[in-house]
Amino acid sequence: MNTRDLERAADARGTNERSVIAGILAYLQERRLQPGDKLPSERDFAERLGVGRNAVREALSTLVTLRVVDSRPNSGIYLRHIAKESSFEALVMFTGMGAAPTATEIVETMEVRAHLELLAAGLACERRTASDIARLEAILGKTDAILANGGNIAKADTEFHIALVDATHNSVLLRVLNAFYQFTVGRREVLFADIAEGVHSAKDHRRLVQHIKDGDAPKAQRLIVRHMNRASTYWDAVLGDDDASEP
């Protein structure tokens, strides 16, 4: 088996596991299980979902790791309080599988992310290297090219923010913020479908790179606060419209 075949097999396993996890989560929702309720056995899930027990075992193991469920020796699998006990990665995974985050989850993630971005901007000003600046400037050029063609800069925006956090040379901060970026992939696609939003964001990014290059942390942090506040204002308006449309 060559490298490409191995990659395809790994992708297939990942897709299968996500599909089993989706089936388990759908069952929990349909049955309206509450925190502390016991889940069916691996055999029961395998029969319900039409998959092998190994596939169910792997999916449940992932859910245990993400603290969605709790495995109790010689007792079984029990549902945790997802909103209070599960990891943020669980929320990212659910969103990636098509679950729509609630308005509260969106507001709360923006609130936390804003403080992390503020920290990142300050550290980047202290620790950036010439190669970090070159990487950021290359992304600015890519962003300008996309906008010139009337395109959506969502991917370039993610790339920019990852490069900025990488300039802090703090791998933990990078991993944490990367989870936030994965969580907001769909929302950024919607936001930057508006070219005007893309143009405004690109201008902010260019000024931010200059502040980081200059090592001016106060200016970089003030700009990142305005940048994040603009995004928050946009989503407040969108979420307000959604709330108003509900019966």
BALOBA-1460 file (C-alpha; in Angstrom, 3 decimals):
// residues 247
<rec num="1" residu="m" x="0.000" y="0.000" z="0.000"/>
<rec num="2" residu="n" x="1.494" y="3.366" z="-1.025"/>
<rec num="3" residu="t" x="1.341" y="6.678" z="0.853"/>
<rec num="4" residu="r" x="-1.748" y="7.871" z="-1.000"/>
<rec num="5" residu="d" x="-3.602" y="4.659" z="-0.179"/>
<rec num="6" residu="l" x="-2.673" y="5.042" z="3.495"/>
<rec num="7" residu="e" x="-3.964" y="8.625" z="3.489"/>
<rec num="8" residu="r" x="-7.229" y="7.537" z="1.873"/>
<rec num="9" residu="a" x="-7.645" y="4.773" z="4.440"/>
<rec num="10" residu="a" x="-7.028" y="7.242" z="7.285"/>
<rec num="11" residu="d" x="-9.570" y="9.662" z="5.807"/>
<rec num="12" residu="a" x="-12.095" y="6.844" z="5.494"/>
<rec num="13" residu="r" x="-11.601" y="5.860" z="9.142"/>
<rec num="14" residu="g" x="-12.016" y="9.473" z="10.219"/>
<rec num="15" residu="t" x="-15.186" y="9.873" z="8.182"/>
<rec num="16" residu="n" x="-16.609" y="6.644" z="9.585"/>
<rec num="17" residu="e" x="-15.860" y="7.685" z="13.170"/>
<rec num="18" residu="r" x="-17.528" y="11.077" z="12.652"/>
<rec num="19" residu="s" x="-20.573" y="9.359" z="11.219"/>
<rec num="20" residu="v" x="-20.811" y="7.014" z="14.240"/>
<rec num="21" residu="i" x="-20.366" y="9.947" z="16.636"/>
<rec num="22" residu="a" x="-23.110" y="11.817" z="14.773"/>
<rec num="23" residu="g" x="-25.370" y="8.791" z="15.166"/>
<rec num="24" residu="i" x="-24.694" y="8.575" z="18.904"/>
<rec num="25" residu="l" x="-25.330" y="12.298" z="19.379"/>
<rec num="26" residu="a" x="-28.550" y="12.087" z="17.376"/>
<rec num="27" residu="y" x="-29.704" y="9.260" z="19.645"/>
<rec num="28" residu="l" x="-28.943" y="11.342" z="22.757"/>
<rec num="29" residu="q" x="-30.940" y="14.233" z="21.354"/>
<rec num="30" residu="e" x="-33.873" y="12.118" z="20.219"/>
<rec num="31" residu="r" x="-34.148" y="10.404" z="23.599"/>
<rec num="32" residu="r" x="-33.510" y="13.684" z="25.434"/>
<rec num="33" residu="l" x="-31.010" y="12.050" z="27.754"/>
<rec num="34" residu="q" x="-30.018" y="14.161" z="30.745"/>
<rec num="35" residu="p" x="-26.656" y="14.453" z="32.523"/>
<rec num="36" residu="g" x="-26.050" y="11.302" z="34.510"/>
<rec num="37" residu="d" x="-28.257" y="9.111" z="32.293"/>
<rec num="38" residu="k" x="-26.735" y="5.822" z="31.165"/>
<rec num="39" residu="l" x="-26.118" y="5.239" z="27.448"/>
<rec num="40" residu="p" x="-26.946" y="2.003" z="25.634"/>
<rec num="41" residu="s" x="-24.232" y="-0.640" z="25.371"/>
<rec num="42" residu="e" x="-21.729" y="-0.841" z="22.507"/>
<rec num="43" residu="r" x="-23.721" y="-3.770" z="21.127"/>
<rec num="44" residu="d" x="-26.966" y="-1.792" z="21.185"/>
<rec num="45" residu="f" x="-25.387" y="1.176" z="19.423"/>
<rec num="46" residu="a" x="-23.766" y="-1.114" z="16.844"/>
<rec num="47" residu="e" x="-27.166" y="-2.630" z="16.016"/>
<rec num="48" residu="r" x="-28.931" y="0.746" z="15.940"/>
<rec num="49" residu="l" x="-26.303" y="2.360" z="13.702"/>
<rec num="50" residu="g" x="-25.536" y="-0.655" z="11.546"/>
<rec num="51" residu="v" x="-21.798" y="-0.616" z="12.281"/>
<rec num="52" residu="g" x="-19.291" y="-2.859" z="14.024"/>
<rec num="53" residu="r" x="-18.686" y="-2.718" z="17.761"/>
<rec num="54" residu="n" x="-15.097" y="-1.570" z="17.207"/>
<rec num="55" residu="a" x="-16.375" y="1.511" z="15.394"/>
<rec num="56" residu="v" x="-18.739" y="2.276" z="18.278"/>
<rec num="57" residu="r" x="-15.960" y="1.699" z="20.828"/>
<rec num="58" residu="e" x="-13.661" y="4.157" z="19.030"/>
<rec num="59" residu="a" x="-16.410" y="6.781" z="18.760"/>
<rec num="60" residu="l" x="-17.274" y="6.469" z="22.451"/>
<rec num="61" residu="s" x="-13.575" y="6.677" z="23.318"/>
<rec num="62" residu="t" x="-13.395" y="9.994" z="21.455"/>
<rec num="63" residu="l" x="-16.462" y="11.271" z="23.304"/>
<rec num="64" residu="v" x="-14.880" y="10.239" z="26.611"/>
<rec num="65" residu="t" x="-11.701" y="12.141" z="25.697"/>
<rec num="66" residu="l" x="-13.798" y="15.215" z="24.860"/>
<rec num="67" residu="r" x="-15.624" y="14.799" z="28.204"/>
<rec num="68" residu="v" x="-19.014" y="14.479" z="26.539"/>
<rec num="69" residu="v" x="-19.579" y="11.122" z="28.237"/>
<rec num="70" residu="d" x="-18.034" y="9.383" z="31.224"/>
<rec num="71" residu="s" x="-16.861" y="5.781" z="31.224"/>
<rec num="72" residu="r" x="-17.322" y="4.084" z="34.595"/>
<rec num="73" residu="p" x="-15.562" y="0.732" z="35.050"/>
<rec num="74" residu="n" x="-17.911" y="-2.207" z="35.487"/>
<rec num="75" residu="s" x="-20.882" y="0.129" z="35.143"/>
<rec num="76" residu="g" x="-21.141" y="1.655" z="31.651"/>
<rec num="77" residu="i" x="-21.104" y="4.947" z="29.782"/>
<rec num="78" residu="y" x="-22.944" y="7.956" z="31.219"/>
<rec num="79" residu="l" x="-23.778" y="11.337" z="29.756"/>
<rec num="80" residu="r" x="-21.972" y="14.335" z="31.235"/>
<rec num="81" residu="h" x="-23.368" y="17.864" z="31.509"/>
<rec num="82" residu="i" x="-22.157" y="18.877" z="28.042"/>
<rec num="83" residu="a" x="-22.474" y="22.649" z="28.457"/>
<rec num="84" residu="k" x="-20.516" y="22.652" z="31.716"/>
<rec num="85" residu="e" x="-18.167" y="19.664" z="31.527"/>
<rec num="86" residu="s" x="-17.282" y="18.957" z="27.905"/>
<rec num="87" residu="s" x="-14.135" y="20.398" z="26.325"/>
<rec num="88" residu="f" x="-14.130" y="23.316" z="23.918"/>
<rec num="89" residu="e" x="-12.834" y="20.875" z="21.281"/>
<rec num="90" residu="a" x="-16.166" y="19.048" z="21.605"/>
<rec num="91" residu="l" x="-17.985" y="22.242" z="20.635"/>
<rec num="92" residu="v" x="-15.609" y="22.674" z="17.685"/>
<rec num="93" residu="m" x="-16.226" y="19.093" z="16.588"/>
<rec num="94" residu="f" x="-20.017" y="19.402" z="16.835"/>
<rec num="95" residu="t" x="-19.918" y="22.584" z="14.758"/>
<rec num="96" residu="g" x="-17.707" y="20.897" z="12.169"/>
<rec num="97" residu="m" x="-20.277" y="18.116" z="11.939"/>
<rec num="98" residu="g" x="-23.009" y="20.607" z="11.095"/>
<rec num="99" residu="a" x="-24.468" y="21.474" z="14.508"/>
<rec num="100" residu="a" x="-25.340" y="25.171" z="14.690"/>
<rec num="101" residu="p" x="-23.828" y="26.917" z="17.734"/>
<rec num="102" residu="t" x="-26.283" y="28.788" z="19.904"/>
<rec num="103" residu="a" x="-26.332" y="32.576" z="20.078"/>
<rec num="104" residu="t" x="-24.944" y="32.328" z="23.611"/>
<rec num="105" residu="e" x="-22.053" y="30.116" z="22.478"/>
<rec num="106" residu="i" x="-21.175" y="32.575" z="19.719"/>
<rec num="107" residu="v" x="-21.193" y="35.564" z="22.079"/>
<rec num="108" residu="e" x="-19.191" y="33.726" z="24.737"/>
<rec num="109" residu="t" x="-16.551" y="32.484" z="22.305"/>
<rec num="110" residu="m" x="-16.113" y="35.996" z="20.910"/>
<rec num="111" residu="e" x="-15.666" y="37.284" z="24.457"/>
<rec num="112" residu="v" x="-12.953" y="34.757" z="25.307"/>
<rec num="113" residu="r" x="-11.238" y="34.978" z="21.927"/>
<rec num="114" residu="a" x="-10.960" y="38.781" z="22.183"/>
<rec num="115" residu="h" x="-8.852" y="38.489" z="25.345"/>
<rec num="116" residu="l" x="-6.641" y="35.802" z="23.803"/>
<rec num="117" residu="e" x="-6.117" y="37.887" z="20.662"/>
<rec num="118" residu="l" x="-5.145" y="40.832" z="22.880"/>
<rec num="119" residu="l" x="-2.524" y="38.675" z="24.586"/>
<rec num="120" residu="a" x="-1.285" y="37.399" z="21.228"/>
<rec num="121" residu="a" x="-0.859" y="40.899" z="19.800"/>
<rec num="122" residu="g" x="1.241" y="41.987" z="22.773"/>
<rec num="123" residu="l" x="3.465" y="38.908" z="22.733"/>
<rec num="124" residu="a" x="3.913" y="39.099" z="18.956"/>
<rec num="125" residu="c" x="5.265" y="42.642" z="19.325"/>
<rec num="126" residu="e" x="7.855" y="41.375" z="21.810"/>
<rec num="127" residu="r" x="8.862" y="38.117" z="20.133"/>
<rec num="128" residu="r" x="8.331" y="38.465" z="16.363"/>
<rec num="129" residu="t" x="11.209" y="37.607" z="14.070"/>
<rec num="130" residu="a" x="12.012" y="38.777" z="10.552"/>
<rec num="131" residu="s" x="10.577" y="35.536" z="9.176"/>
<rec num="132" residu="d" x="7.339" y="36.085" z="11.129"/>
<rec num="133" residu="i" x="6.957" y="39.534" z="9.573"/>
<rec num="134" residu="a" x="7.727" y="38.186" z="6.110"/>
<rec num="135" residu="r" x="5.069" y="35.500" z="6.541"/>
<rec num="136" residu="l" x="2.460" y="38.044" z="7.640"/>
<rec num="137" residu="e" x="3.290" y="40.390" z="4.758"/>
<rec num="138" residu="a" x="3.009" y="37.521" z="2.269"/>
<rec num="139" residu="i" x="-0.494" y="36.800" z="3.570"/>
<rec num="140" residu="l" x="-1.375" y="40.485" z="3.205"/>
<rec num="141" residu="g" x="-0.342" y="40.269" z="-0.454"/>
<rec num="142" residu="k" x="-2.461" y="37.141" z="-0.939"/>
<rec num="143" residu="t" x="-5.430" y="38.865" z="0.709"/>
<rec num="144" residu="d" x="-5.105" y="41.906" z="-1.561"/>
<rec num="145" residu="a" x="-5.074" y="39.632" z="-4.625"/>
<rec num="146" residu="i" x="-8.238" y="37.838" z="-3.484"/>
<rec num="147" residu="l" x="-10.033" y="41.127" z="-2.884"/>
<rec num="148" residu="a" x="-8.924" y="42.474" z="-6.262"/>
<rec num="149" residu="n" x="-10.736" y="39.525" z="-7.838"/>
<rec num="150" residu="g" x="-13.847" y="40.026" z="-5.713"/>
<rec num="151" residu="g" x="-13.194" y="36.875" z="-3.698"/>
<rec num="152" residu="n" x="-13.892" y="35.772" z="-0.137"/>
<rec num="153" residu="i" x="-10.881" y="36.221" z="2.171"/>
<rec num="154" residu="a" x="-12.095" y="33.865" z="4.930"/>
<rec num="155" residu="k" x="-9.251" y="31.351" z="4.472"/>
<rec num="156" residu="a" x="-6.630" y="34.086" z="4.165"/>
<rec num="157" residu="d" x="-8.060" y="35.715" z="7.299"/>
<rec num="158" residu="t" x="-7.624" y="32.462" z="9.231"/>
<rec num="159" residu="e" x="-4.117" y="32.082" z="7.844"/>
<rec num="160" residu="f" x="-3.268" y="35.627" z="8.945"/>
<rec num="161" residu="h" x="-4.485" y="35.153" z="12.509"/>
<rec num="162" residu="i" x="-2.664" y="31.828" z="12.839"/>
<rec num="163" residu="a" x="0.547" y="33.453" z="11.581"/>
<rec num="164" residu="l" x="0.093" y="36.320" z="14.036"/>
<rec num="165" residu="v" x="-0.341" y="33.937" z="16.972"/>
<rec num="166" residu="d" x="2.577" y="31.850" z="15.729"/>
<rec num="167" residu="a" x="4.689" y="35.020" z="16.019"/>
<rec num="168" residu="t" x="4.181" y="34.817" z="19.808"/>
<rec num="169" residu="h" x="6.233" y="31.600" z="19.785"/>
<rec num="170" residu="n" x="3.824" y="30.192" z="22.353"/>
<rec num="171" residu="s" x="2.609" y="26.817" z="21.119"/>
<rec num="172" residu="v" x="-0.123" y="26.507" z="23.750"/>
<rec num="173" residu="l" x="-1.650" y="29.848" z="22.791"/>
<rec num="174" residu="l" x="-1.488" y="28.816" z="19.137"/>
<rec num="175" residu="r" x="-3.294" y="25.541" z="19.799"/>
<rec num="176" residu="v" x="-5.992" y="27.219" z="21.888"/>
<rec num="177" residu="l" x="-6.693" y="29.972" z="19.369"/>
<rec num="178" residu="n" x="-6.579" y="27.545" z="16.464"/>
<rec num="179" residu="a" x="-9.548" y="25.757" z="18.048"/>
<rec num="180" residu="f" x="-11.422" y="29.074" z="18.087"/>
<rec num="181" residu="y" x="-10.598" y="29.629" z="14.407"/>
<rec num="182" residu="q" x="-11.896" y="26.156" z="13.522"/>
<rec num="183" residu="f" x="-15.087" y="26.909" z="15.441"/>
<rec num="184" residu="t" x="-15.704" y="30.089" z="13.431"/>
<rec num="185" residu="v" x="-14.879" y="28.807" z="9.922"/>
<rec num="186" residu="g" x="-18.477" y="28.942" z="8.700"/>
<rec num="187" residu="r" x="-19.200" y="32.336" z="10.244"/>
<rec num="188" residu="r" x="-16.126" y="33.919" z="8.658"/>
<rec num="189" residu="e" x="-17.213" y="32.598" z="5.262"/>
<rec num="190" residu="v" x="-20.523" y="34.421" z="5.761"/>
<rec num="191" residu="l" x="-18.903" y="37.599" z="7.084"/>
<rec num="192" residu="f" x="-16.395" y="37.923" z="4.236"/>
<rec num="193" residu="a" x="-18.941" y="37.210" z="1.542"/>
<rec num="194" residu="d" x="-19.378" y="40.980" z="1.907"/>
<rec num="195" residu="i" x="-16.377" y="42.464" z="0.070"/>
<rec num="196" residu="a" x="-16.587" y="45.645" z="2.156"/>
<rec num="197" residu="e" x="-15.995" y="43.589" z="5.308"/>
<rec num="198" residu="g" x="-13.004" y="41.956" z="3.660"/>
<rec num="199" residu="v" x="-11.525" y="45.308" z="2.633"/>
<rec num="200" residu="h" x="-11.947" y="46.724" z="6.135"/>
<rec num="201" residu="s" x="-10.386" y="43.634" z="7.725"/>
<rec num="202" residu="a" x="-7.423" y="43.739" z="5.322"/>
<rec num="203" residu="k" x="-6.751" y="47.378" z="6.257"/>
<rec num="204" residu="d" x="-6.755" y="46.445" z="9.927"/>
<rec num="205" residu="h" x="-4.383" y="43.570" z="9.249"/>
<rec num="206" residu="r" x="-1.948" y="45.801" z="7.367"/>
<rec num="207" residu="r" x="-1.861" y="48.350" z="10.185"/>
<rec num="208" residu="l" x="-1.502" y="45.549" z="12.719"/>
<rec num="209" residu="v" x="1.528" y="44.116" z="10.933"/>
<rec num="210" residu="q" x="3.157" y="47.554" z="10.956"/>
<rec num="211" residu="h" x="2.597" y="47.876" z="14.719"/>
<rec num="212" residu="i" x="4.030" y="44.392" z="15.279"/>
<rec num="213" residu="k" x="7.014" y="45.208" z="13.068"/>
<rec num="214" residu="d" x="7.561" y="48.373" z="15.129"/>
<rec num="215" residu="g" x="7.180" y="46.449" z="18.369"/>
<rec num="216" residu="d" x="4.445" y="48.859" z="19.455"/>
<rec num="217" residu="a" x="2.317" y="46.676" z="21.736"/>
<rec num="218" residu="p" x="-0.115" y="49.416" z="22.943"/>
<rec num="219" residu="k" x="-1.072" y="50.358" z="19.364"/>
<rec num="220" residu="a" x="-1.306" y="46.720" z="18.274"/>
<rec num="221" residu="q" x="-3.551" y="45.880" z="21.215"/>
<rec num="222" residu="r" x="-5.801" y="48.898" z="20.730"/>
<rec num="223" residu="l" x="-6.208" y="47.928" z="17.084"/>
<rec num="224" residu="i" x="-6.976" y="44.277" z="17.839"/>
<rec num="225" residu="v" x="-9.646" y="45.396" z="20.341"/>
<rec num="226" residu="r" x="-11.319" y="47.548" z="17.652"/>
<rec num="227" residu="h" x="-10.942" y="44.705" z="15.145"/>
<rec num="228" residu="m" x="-12.660" y="42.226" z="17.460"/>
<rec num="229" residu="n" x="-15.318" y="44.735" z="18.519"/>
<rec num="230" residu="r" x="-16.255" y="45.264" z="14.870"/>
<rec num="231" residu="a" x="-16.765" y="41.516" z="14.434"/>
<rec num="232" residu="s" x="-18.778" y="41.351" z="17.669"/>
<rec num="233" residu="t" x="-20.993" y="44.238" z="16.542"/>
<rec num="234" residu="y" x="-21.641" y="42.457" z="13.240"/>
<rec num="235" residu="w" x="-22.655" y="39.219" z="14.946"/>
<rec num="236" residu="d" x="-24.758" y="41.018" z="17.538"/>
<rec num="237" residu="a" x="-26.775" y="42.493" z="14.664"/>
<rec num="238" residu="v" x="-27.079" y="39.139" z="12.886"/>
<rec num="239" residu="l" x="-28.043" y="37.254" z="16.030"/>
<rec num="240" residu="g" x="-30.510" y="39.993" z="16.934"/>
<rec num="241" residu="d" x="-32.192" y="39.555" z="13.548"/>
<rec num="242" residu="d" x="-32.313" y="35.799" z="14.060"/>
<rec num="243" residu="d" x="-33.909" y="36.211" z="17.477"/>
<rec num="244" residu="a" x="-36.461" y="38.623" z="16.078"/>
<rec num="245" residu="s" x="-37.455" y="36.164" z="13.389"/>
<rec num="246" residu="e" x="-38.262" y="33.402" z="15.854"/>
<rec num="247" residu="p" x="-41.870" y="32.893" z="16.928"/>
